[in-house]
Each structure stands twice: as structure tokens, then as C-alpha cells.
Amino acid sequence: MESLTKASWIFLALIHVMPALVLFAPSLTGRLYQTAPTGEIGLLIVHRGALFLAVVAACIFAILDPSVRRPLSCIVEISVIGFLFVYLRGGMPEGALRTIALVDLVALAPLAFVTFRAWTD
């Protein structure tokens, strides 16, 4: 069961890698979000990359140290569920945001699994 738990954490880390890369390669904002990396919105999107890097780090720490999985599962939940909530509230727009929402929907299953394991082990 531990192997499946670690695989789920790896999956959760991997889905956050691409948006985290925006921090190091701001030009990705055009491809991922259809916006320029400059100006106020662009700077916020690049900063968002730093926040996603923190989510990736949280997932990696959870893989390495099971004792930290409870709080780290909460961090990933805030990221995934928070975006889905905002996306729904925003009227579920087409485009890049829909792709992000679909990925986050897929992430709900492994997220539920790691959360259950974190709080029941």
C-alpha cells in the first residue's frame, strides 16, 4: 500500500511541475495561460509558479517523510480544490483554464487516497 501512496504523491507532484516551471521560464505563461509574462497579470502568473514549486516540494517531502503527510495533504488540497472552486465560480471558462480544471479533476482521486492514508495511518 505504501508504494501506491508514494506513486500517488509522485503523480500529484508531477501535475504541479509544469506550472512551477513558469517561475524559471516565464515565457511558458503564453503557452500555459495565453498571457504575456510581463505586466501585472504576467508577474502574478510567474509568482504563481513559485507557489506551485512549494506544492511540488510538499509532495516530495510527503514521499520522503510519512510523518508530514497530514499537513502536506492539506496544502495540496487547497491548491487542487481551491482552483476547482474558483473555476466553477468563474463560470467554467474555455481555454487553458479548462485544461487545468480537468487535470485537477483527475487529481482528486489520488489526492483523496493520500489524504485518507495520511489521516488513517
NORHU-V41295 format. One record per run of one state. SS is the DSSP state (H for helix, E for strand, - for the rest). FROM is the first residue (numbers start at 1). TO is the last residue. If there is no record, write none. Layout:
# NORHU-V41295
SS & FROM & TO
SS & FROM & TO
This chain:
# NORHU-V41295
- & 1 & 1
H & 2 & 21
- & 22 & 27
H & 28 & 33
- & 34 & 38
H & 39 & 64
- & 65 & 65
H & 66 & 89
- & 90 & 95
H & 96 & 120
- & 121 & 121
